[in-house]
């Protein structure tokens, strides 16, 4: 048992006095206690952050990058500690947790090049004796609200770039797996980041709404479900803030007749069942094209059946538990409703029990076919280890099916045809596309983001768009006349002669 408190002004801080248990998804048992915050906690964090940010914005780019370089090495050294905390509170395997830390480090590494990325532009003699140049400056205090499924990687999409560009950052992680964020706060302090530049506030809806409406916060970044993304976007935008809110997904993987079926099945199984399907870039839908359907269903069923389900700290585990009992019940209910509607359950993990972990939130892989495209088990985001296999006659029908989804986060096509791959990436209405790649999450020096109901706001996360989001541009026009030069005032709008 351990306590997780807020991190404010460089040290652990008490909150409102209210707490909630931190549960291990593999056992159902309480492993810790989380101290919750409220609007007053947010006020205190923002006040400290504003004072710290004024000084931090004046720190040289070289000094900032030196701290980030030290932070990178500290995170590498602490990977095991962070991964164990994630596995204990989220349930995912240690290897999967280490993978998300590595992907988060990509953004930190990108942020170390901030000296290059903050260079402005300069034009000499835009008019006679007049020069023009641009510069980008920090916003002030910014906030991040992040989900349970990637307690290290998703916050790392935000805070390294925000900090590198001169902002102070207030993080509100998921209350289900909060420890990783506090470890990161400690590492930032060890790296030499001034106290108050990175802070962690825990809590639920009251804390979220306080961050979205606080007058001292200039921008809010969010990753989570579409309903909450809509709420955050509407609330923070109405309060005059810059907002990027990444929502849910229902990603499709199209399997063409010329695809390598065994390869496609193995890759899609990874996308569908890795981390128990609790990824916004998971693959809950496979779309078989033409006569490949039966062969693919047989291959994906074989892949699903050979997965070992168990606790995340067992090296033999392929698929861990889902995050809560409610999440487990939702997956089972969606499979039940599909079966009642006439669908075929090809692989049925609903009754799985892991010996010795009977109190855990385990559900085995589920593969469903013969489901109508209007059924909620197909149309809604499952966020669990359930794969629906849909069948269409040709490429155009597959494209129409994918584009008809209200979500547009990620998608993949498995094919040996450059023609169809090129058509797909040009015509599909989705933000991130994989060609023979099941989880096309961009590397840290590109940007992450979907279309349609998967993104609210203009900016994608991390990479170049992250820099644009956390800074604003100034354009400066300069003239240096001689001290003895006299020019008559003109009442006409200035031209560039």
C-alpha positions as CSV (number, residue, x, y, z in Angstrom):
1,X,0.0,0.0,0.0
2,X,1.2,3.5,-0.9
3,X,-0.1,7.0,-1.2
4,X,0.0,9.1,-4.4
5,X,-0.3,12.8,-3.8
6,X,-0.2,15.9,-5.9
7,X,3.2,17.3,-7.0
8,X,3.2,21.1,-6.6
9,X,6.2,23.4,-6.2
10,X,8.7,20.6,-6.3
11,X,7.2,18.4,-3.6
12,X,4.3,16.1,-2.7
13,X,1.2,18.1,-1.7
14,X,-2.0,17.2,0.0
15,X,-5.3,17.8,-1.7
16,X,-8.9,18.1,-0.4
17,X,-8.7,15.3,2.0
18,X,-10.8,13.0,-0.2
19,X,-9.2,9.9,-1.6
20,X,-9.9,6.9,-3.7
21,X,-8.3,3.5,-4.0
22,X,-5.8,2.5,-6.6
23,X,-6.6,-1.0,-7.8
24,X,-4.5,-3.7,-9.5
25,X,-6.6,-4.9,-12.5
26,X,-5.0,-8.4,-12.3
27,X,-6.2,-9.1,-8.8
28,X,-8.9,-6.5,-8.1
29,X,-7.1,-5.7,-4.8
30,X,-6.3,-2.2,-3.6
31,X,-2.6,-1.4,-3.9
32,X,-2.6,2.3,-3.1
33,X,-4.5,5.4,-2.2
34,X,-4.9,8.5,-4.5
35,X,-5.3,11.9,-2.9
36,X,-7.8,13.9,-5.0
37,X,-7.8,17.6,-5.8
38,X,-10.4,20.2,-6.6
39,X,-10.6,23.8,-7.9
40,X,-8.6,25.1,-5.0
41,X,-5.8,22.6,-5.7
42,X,-5.7,23.7,-9.3
43,X,-5.6,27.4,-8.2
44,X,-2.5,26.6,-6.0
45,X,-0.8,24.7,-8.8
46,X,-1.5,27.5,-11.4
47,X,-0.3,30.2,-9.1
48,X,3.0,28.4,-8.6
49,X,3.3,27.6,-12.3
50,X,2.7,31.2,-13.3
51,X,5.5,32.5,-11.1
52,X,7.9,29.7,-12.3
53,X,7.0,30.2,-16.0
54,X,8.0,33.9,-16.0
55,X,11.5,32.9,-15.1
56,X,11.6,29.7,-17.2
57,X,10.6,31.6,-20.4
58,X,13.8,33.7,-20.0
59,X,16.1,30.7,-19.7
60,X,18.2,30.2,-22.8
61,X,17.3,27.5,-25.3
62,X,20.7,25.9,-24.7
63,X,20.0,25.6,-21.0
64,X,16.5,24.2,-21.6
65,X,17.9,21.5,-24.0
66,X,20.6,20.6,-21.5
67,X,17.9,19.8,-18.9
68,X,15.9,17.8,-21.4
69,X,19.0,15.8,-22.4
70,X,19.5,15.0,-18.7
71,X,15.8,14.1,-18.4
72,X,16.1,11.7,-21.3
73,X,18.8,9.7,-19.6
74,X,17.0,9.7,-16.3
75,X,13.9,8.3,-17.9
76,X,16.0,5.6,-19.6
77,X,17.5,4.7,-16.2
78,X,14.1,4.7,-14.5
79,X,12.3,2.7,-17.3
80,X,12.0,-0.4,-15.1
81,X,10.5,1.6,-12.2
82,X,8.0,3.3,-14.4
83,X,7.1,0.1,-16.2
84,X,6.4,-1.8,-13.0
85,X,4.2,1.1,-11.7
86,X,2.3,1.1,-15.0
87,X,1.8,-2.7,-15.0
88,X,0.7,-2.7,-11.4
89,X,-2.0,0.0,-11.9
90,X,-3.0,-0.4,-15.5
91,X,-2.5,-4.2,-15.9
92,X,-0.5,-4.1,-19.1
93,X,2.6,-6.3,-19.5
94,X,6.0,-5.0,-18.4
95,X,7.2,-5.3,-22.0
96,X,4.2,-3.3,-23.3
97,X,4.8,-0.6,-20.6
98,X,8.5,-0.4,-21.6
99,X,7.4,0.0,-25.2
100,X,5.2,3.0,-24.4
101,X,8.0,4.6,-22.4
102,X,10.3,4.2,-25.4
103,X,7.7,5.8,-27.7
104,X,7.3,8.7,-25.2
105,X,11.0,9.2,-25.3
106,X,10.8,9.9,-29.0
107,X,8.9,13.1,-28.3
108,X,11.4,14.1,-25.5
109,X,14.2,13.5,-28.0
110,X,12.4,15.7,-30.5
111,X,12.1,18.4,-27.9
112,X,15.8,18.5,-27.4
113,X,16.1,20.0,-30.9
114,X,14.0,23.0,-29.9
115,X,17.0,25.3,-30.7
116,X,16.4,24.4,-34.4
117,X,12.6,24.3,-34.3
118,X,12.2,27.8,-32.7
119,X,14.2,29.6,-35.3
120,X,12.2,32.4,-36.8
121,X,12.2,33.7,-40.4
122,X,13.9,36.9,-41.7
123,X,13.5,38.9,-44.8
124,X,15.7,41.8,-45.7
125,X,14.3,44.9,-47.4
126,X,10.6,43.9,-47.5
127,X,10.4,47.6,-48.3
128,X,13.2,50.1,-48.8
129,X,15.2,50.1,-45.6
130,X,12.6,47.9,-43.9
131,X,13.2,44.4,-42.7
132,X,10.7,41.8,-41.5
133,X,11.1,38.8,-39.2
134,X,9.1,36.4,-37.1
135,X,9.5,34.8,-33.7
136,X,7.6,32.2,-31.7
137,X,7.0,32.6,-27.9
138,X,5.5,30.5,-25.2
139,X,1.8,30.8,-24.2
140,X,2.4,30.7,-20.4
141,X,0.8,28.0,-18.2
142,X,-0.7,25.1,-20.2
143,X,-2.5,21.9,-19.0
144,X,-2.6,18.3,-20.1
145,X,-5.5,15.9,-19.3
146,X,-4.5,12.3,-20.1
147,X,-6.1,8.8,-20.2
148,X,-5.4,5.6,-18.4
149,X,-4.3,3.5,-21.4
150,X,-0.9,5.2,-21.8
151,X,0.1,6.8,-18.5
152,X,3.6,7.5,-19.7
153,X,3.5,7.9,-23.5
154,X,0.5,10.3,-23.9
155,X,1.7,12.8,-21.3
156,X,5.1,12.6,-23.0
157,X,3.4,13.8,-26.2
158,X,2.7,17.0,-24.3
159,X,5.0,18.1,-21.6
160,X,8.4,17.9,-23.2
161,X,7.4,20.2,-26.1
162,X,5.4,22.5,-23.8
163,X,8.4,22.9,-21.4
164,X,11.0,23.1,-24.2
165,X,9.1,26.0,-25.7
166,X,9.1,28.0,-22.4
167,X,5.7,27.1,-20.9
168,X,4.9,25.7,-17.5
169,X,2.9,22.5,-17.6
170,X,0.2,21.2,-15.2
171,X,-0.7,17.5,-15.8
172,X,-3.9,15.8,-14.7
173,X,-3.3,12.1,-15.3
174,X,-5.9,9.4,-15.1
175,X,-6.9,8.6,-11.5
176,X,-6.7,4.9,-12.3
177,X,-2.9,4.7,-12.9
178,X,-1.4,7.9,-11.5
179,X,2.0,6.8,-10.2
180,X,3.9,7.1,-13.5
181,X,3.2,10.9,-13.6
182,X,4.6,11.4,-10.1
183,X,7.8,9.5,-11.0
184,X,8.2,11.7,-14.1
185,X,7.8,14.8,-11.9
186,X,10.6,13.6,-9.6
187,X,12.9,12.9,-12.6
188,X,12.3,16.4,-14.0
189,X,13.4,17.8,-10.6
190,X,16.5,15.6,-10.7
191,X,17.2,16.8,-14.2
192,X,17.4,20.4,-13.0
193,X,14.0,21.7,-14.1
194,X,13.0,24.6,-11.8
195,X,10.3,23.7,-9.3
196,X,6.8,24.7,-10.6
197,X,7.5,24.3,-14.3
198,X,6.1,20.7,-14.2
199,X,3.3,19.9,-11.8
200,X,0.8,17.1,-11.3
201,X,-2.7,17.5,-10.0
202,X,-4.9,14.4,-9.4
203,X,-8.7,14.3,-9.5
204,X,-11.9,13.7,-11.4
205,X,-14.4,15.9,-13.3
206,X,-14.1,18.8,-10.9
207,X,-10.4,19.0,-11.4
208,X,-10.8,18.7,-15.2
209,X,-13.4,21.5,-15.3
210,X,-11.2,23.7,-13.1
211,X,-8.3,23.3,-15.6
212,X,-10.5,24.0,-18.5
213,X,-11.9,27.2,-17.1
214,X,-9.0,28.6,-15.0
215,X,-8.1,32.1,-16.2
216,X,-4.4,31.4,-15.6
217,X,-4.2,28.6,-18.1
218,X,-3.7,29.4,-21.7
219,X,-4.1,26.1,-23.4
220,X,-5.5,22.6,-22.7
221,X,-4.4,19.3,-24.3
222,X,-6.6,16.3,-23.9
223,X,-6.6,12.6,-24.9
224,X,-9.5,10.3,-24.1
225,X,-13.0,9.3,-25.2
226,X,-15.0,11.3,-27.8
227,X,-17.7,12.4,-25.3
228,X,-15.2,13.8,-22.9
229,X,-13.1,15.3,-25.7
230,X,-16.2,17.2,-26.9
231,X,-16.8,18.4,-23.3
232,X,-13.2,19.6,-22.8
233,X,-13.1,21.3,-26.2
234,X,-16.4,23.1,-25.6
235,X,-15.6,24.1,-22.0
236,X,-12.1,25.2,-22.6
237,X,-12.8,27.0,-25.9
238,X,-15.7,28.9,-24.3
239,X,-13.2,30.0,-21.6
240,X,-11.0,31.5,-24.4
241,X,-8.3,28.8,-24.4
242,X,-6.5,27.1,-27.2
243,X,-7.5,23.4,-27.2
244,X,-6.4,20.2,-28.8
245,X,-8.8,17.3,-27.8
246,X,-8.1,13.9,-29.2
247,X,-11.1,11.6,-28.9
248,X,-12.1,8.0,-29.6
249,X,-11.7,5.6,-32.4
250,X,-13.0,2.5,-34.2
251,X,-10.1,1.7,-36.4
252,X,-10.5,-0.6,-39.4
253,X,-7.9,-2.9,-41.0
254,X,-8.7,-3.8,-44.6
255,X,-7.4,-7.2,-45.9
256,X,-7.2,-7.4,-49.6
257,X,-7.3,-10.6,-51.7
258,X,-3.6,-10.3,-52.5
259,X,-2.5,-9.9,-48.9
260,X,-0.3,-12.4,-47.1
261,X,-3.0,-13.8,-44.9
262,X,-0.8,-15.3,-42.2
263,X,1.1,-12.1,-41.9
264,X,-2.1,-10.0,-41.9
265,X,-3.7,-12.2,-39.2
266,X,-0.7,-12.0,-36.9
267,X,-0.4,-8.3,-37.3
268,X,-4.1,-7.6,-36.8
269,X,-4.1,-9.9,-33.8
270,X,-1.4,-7.7,-32.3
271,X,-3.5,-4.6,-33.0
272,X,-6.7,-6.1,-31.7
273,X,-5.5,-7.9,-28.6
274,X,-2.3,-6.2,-27.5
275,X,-2.8,-4.3,-24.2
276,X,-6.2,-6.1,-24.1
277,X,-7.4,-3.8,-27.0
278,X,-7.2,-0.7,-24.7
279,X,-5.4,1.5,-27.2
280,X,-6.9,4.4,-29.2
281,X,-4.9,2.9,-32.1
282,X,-6.2,-0.6,-31.5
283,X,-7.8,-2.6,-34.4
284,X,-11.3,-3.6,-33.3
285,X,-12.5,-4.2,-37.0
286,X,-11.0,-6.2,-39.8
287,X,-12.6,-5.9,-43.2
288,X,-12.0,-8.8,-45.6
289,X,-12.3,-8.1,-49.3
290,X,-13.6,-10.7,-51.8
291,X,-12.8,-14.4,-51.4
292,X,-10.2,-14.0,-48.6
293,X,-12.8,-14.0,-45.8
294,X,-12.9,-17.6,-44.7
295,X,-9.1,-18.0,-44.8
296,X,-8.6,-14.8,-42.8
297,X,-11.2,-15.8,-40.2
298,X,-9.5,-19.2,-39.7
299,X,-6.1,-17.5,-39.4
300,X,-7.1,-14.8,-37.0
301,X,-9.0,-17.4,-34.9
302,X,-5.8,-19.4,-34.6
303,X,-3.8,-16.3,-33.6
304,X,-6.4,-15.4,-30.9
305,X,-6.6,-18.9,-29.4
306,X,-2.8,-19.2,-28.9
307,X,-2.6,-16.0,-26.8
308,X,-1.8,-16.5,-23.1
309,X,-4.0,-14.3,-20.9
310,X,-2.6,-13.4,-17.5
311,X,-1.2,-10.7,-15.2
312,X,1.1,-8.1,-16.7
313,X,4.0,-9.0,-14.4
314,X,4.1,-12.6,-15.7
315,X,6.7,-12.7,-18.5
316,X,4.7,-15.5,-20.2
317,X,1.6,-13.2,-20.6
318,X,0.6,-12.1,-24.0
319,X,-2.7,-10.3,-23.1
320,X,-3.3,-8.6,-19.7
321,X,-6.6,-7.8,-18.0
322,X,-8.7,-4.8,-18.9
323,X,-8.6,-1.8,-16.6
324,X,-11.8,-2.3,-14.5
325,X,-14.6,-4.7,-13.8
326,X,-16.9,-2.3,-15.6
327,X,-14.7,-2.5,-18.7
328,X,-14.8,-6.3,-18.6
329,X,-18.6,-6.3,-18.3
330,X,-18.9,-3.9,-21.2
331,X,-16.9,-6.2,-23.5
332,X,-18.9,-9.2,-22.5
333,X,-22.2,-7.3,-22.9
334,X,-21.2,-6.2,-26.4
335,X,-20.4,-9.8,-27.4
336,X,-23.7,-11.0,-25.9
337,X,-25.7,-8.4,-27.8
338,X,-24.0,-9.3,-31.1
339,X,-24.7,-13.0,-30.6
340,X,-28.3,-12.2,-29.8
341,X,-28.5,-10.2,-33.0
342,X,-27.4,-13.3,-35.0
343,X,-23.6,-12.8,-35.2
344,X,-21.2,-15.8,-35.0
345,X,-18.8,-15.9,-32.1
346,X,-15.8,-17.6,-33.7
347,X,-13.5,-17.2,-30.6
348,X,-15.3,-16.8,-27.3
349,X,-13.2,-15.4,-24.4
350,X,-16.2,-14.4,-22.3
351,X,-15.9,-17.1,-19.7
352,X,-12.2,-17.0,-19.3
353,X,-10.9,-17.3,-15.7
354,X,-7.2,-17.0,-14.9
355,X,-6.3,-19.5,-12.1
356,X,-5.1,-17.7,-9.0
357,X,-6.4,-14.4,-10.3
358,X,-10.1,-15.0,-10.0
359,X,-10.7,-11.4,-8.8
360,X,-9.0,-9.9,-11.8
361,X,-10.6,-8.1,-14.7
362,X,-9.8,-10.8,-17.3
363,X,-11.7,-11.5,-20.5
364,X,-10.2,-13.6,-23.3
365,X,-9.9,-12.7,-27.0
366,X,-13.3,-12.5,-28.8
367,X,-13.7,-12.8,-32.6
368,X,-17.1,-12.1,-34.2
369,X,-18.3,-12.4,-37.7
370,X,-21.7,-12.1,-39.5
371,X,-22.6,-8.9,-37.8
372,X,-24.8,-6.2,-39.3
373,X,-23.0,-2.9,-39.9
374,X,-25.7,-1.0,-38.0
375,X,-25.1,-3.0,-34.8
376,X,-23.4,-1.0,-31.9
377,X,-20.9,-3.8,-31.3
378,X,-19.5,-2.8,-34.7
379,X,-20.2,0.9,-34.7
380,X,-19.2,1.8,-31.1
381,X,-15.7,2.0,-29.6
382,X,-15.2,-1.3,-27.7
383,X,-11.9,-0.6,-26.0
384,X,-11.3,-4.2,-25.2
385,X,-10.1,-7.5,-26.8
386,X,-13.0,-7.9,-29.2
387,X,-12.5,-8.1,-33.0
388,X,-15.3,-7.8,-35.5
389,X,-14.6,-9.2,-38.9
390,X,-16.7,-7.6,-41.6
391,X,-16.9,-8.8,-45.2
392,X,-17.2,-6.8,-48.4
393,X,-17.0,-7.7,-52.1
394,X,-14.4,-5.2,-53.4
395,X,-12.0,-2.4,-52.6
396,X,-14.6,0.4,-53.2
397,X,-17.0,-1.2,-50.7
398,X,-14.2,-1.5,-48.2
399,X,-13.3,2.2,-48.6
400,X,-17.0,3.2,-48.2
401,X,-17.3,1.1,-45.1
402,X,-14.3,2.7,-43.5
403,X,-15.3,6.2,-44.5
404,X,-18.8,5.8,-43.2
405,X,-17.5,5.6,-39.6
406,X,-17.9,8.8,-37.5
407,X,-14.4,8.2,-36.3
408,X,-11.2,8.8,-38.2
409,X,-8.2,8.1,-36.0
410,X,-6.2,5.2,-37.6
411,X,-6.6,2.6,-40.2
412,X,-4.5,0.0,-42.1
413,X,-4.6,-1.9,-45.4
414,X,-2.9,-5.2,-45.9
415,X,-2.1,-5.7,-49.6
416,X,0.7,-6.5,-52.1
417,X,-0.7,-3.9,-54.5
418,X,0.9,-0.5,-54.7
419,X,-2.1,0.7,-56.7
420,X,-4.6,-0.1,-53.9
421,X,-2.3,1.1,-51.2
422,X,-1.9,4.4,-52.9
423,X,-5.6,4.8,-53.6
424,X,-6.4,3.9,-49.9
425,X,-4.0,6.4,-48.4
426,X,-5.3,9.1,-50.8
427,X,-9.1,8.4,-50.4
428,X,-9.6,7.2,-46.9
429,X,-10.9,9.8,-44.5
430,X,-8.6,9.0,-41.6
431,X,-5.7,10.9,-40.0
432,X,-3.2,8.0,-39.6
433,X,-2.7,5.2,-42.1
434,X,-0.7,2.0,-42.1
435,X,0.2,0.0,-45.2
436,X,0.9,-3.5,-43.9
437,X,1.3,-1.9,-40.5
438,X,-1.5,-2.5,-38.0
439,X,-0.8,0.3,-35.5
440,X,0.4,3.3,-37.5
441,X,1.3,5.6,-34.6
442,X,3.7,8.2,-36.0
443,X,7.2,8.6,-34.6
444,X,7.8,11.5,-32.3
445,X,9.1,13.9,-35.0
446,X,5.8,13.6,-36.9
447,X,2.4,14.5,-35.4
448,X,-0.3,12.3,-34.0
449,X,-4.0,12.9,-34.7
450,X,-7.2,11.7,-36.3
451,X,-10.0,13.2,-38.3
452,X,-13.8,13.6,-37.7
453,X,-14.9,12.6,-34.2
454,X,-11.4,11.6,-33.3
455,X,-10.1,15.1,-33.0
456,X,-11.5,18.4,-31.8
457,X,-9.4,21.5,-32.4
458,X,-6.9,22.4,-35.1
459,X,-3.7,20.8,-33.9
460,X,-2.5,17.2,-33.8
461,X,-0.3,16.1,-30.9
462,X,3.5,16.2,-30.6
463,X,6.0,16.8,-33.4
464,X,5.8,20.0,-35.5
465,X,2.1,20.6,-34.7
466,X,2.9,20.4,-31.0
467,X,5.4,23.3,-31.3
468,X,2.7,25.3,-33.1
469,X,0.2,24.5,-30.4
470,X,2.4,25.5,-27.5
471,X,3.7,28.7,-29.0
472,X,2.3,31.8,-30.8
473,X,4.0,33.8,-33.5
474,X,5.0,37.5,-33.5
475,X,5.8,39.3,-36.8
476,X,8.1,42.3,-36.5
477,X,8.7,45.0,-39.1
478,X,11.8,47.1,-38.5
479,X,13.3,50.3,-39.9
480,X,16.4,52.1,-38.6
481,X,16.5,55.6,-40.1
482,X,19.5,57.8,-39.9
483,X,19.4,60.2,-36.9
484,X,19.3,63.2,-39.3
485,X,16.8,61.6,-41.7
486,X,13.5,63.4,-42.1
487,X,10.5,61.8,-43.8
488,X,7.1,63.5,-44.3
489,X,4.2,61.6,-42.6
490,X,1.9,59.9,-45.0
491,X,-1.8,59.2,-44.3
492,X,-1.9,56.5,-46.9
493,X,-1.8,52.8,-46.0
494,X,1.9,51.8,-46.2
495,X,3.0,49.9,-49.3
496,X,6.2,47.9,-49.9
497,X,8.1,50.2,-52.3
